[in-house]
């Protein structure tokens, strides 16, 4: 490597043209990270099974059972996963009890509020409350 570094190189106009062309073709935006446009209203809502990724329609109770694979999960962990999905899909959105209830459609608003208060910082009060 030292020998190669010691060899003087002569740059000519062709080298400059090639460098300019490479600079002009440089892409700062990766075309493979583009996502399709979506909004909250057009997405299917509900809890998705951790194992088989089937949309689960929960029934009353403290546990959620997948009808396809039989996977059992508590409502608390399902709500936390739904909040993670919301934050990932909508990074700037304020997490509220009503929003999470509409997104996951599991349990009651009281249960969701309890889970959010236990796991997130509560900002505001009553109907103006959101979580970070």
Secondary structure, 3 states (H helix, E strand, C coil): CHHHHHCCCCCCHHHHHHHHHHHHHCCCCCHHHCCCCCCHHHCCCCEECCCCCCEECCCCCCEEECCCCCCEEEHHHHHHHHHHHHHHHCCCCCECHHHHHHHHCCCCHHHHHHHHHHHCCEECCHHHCEEC
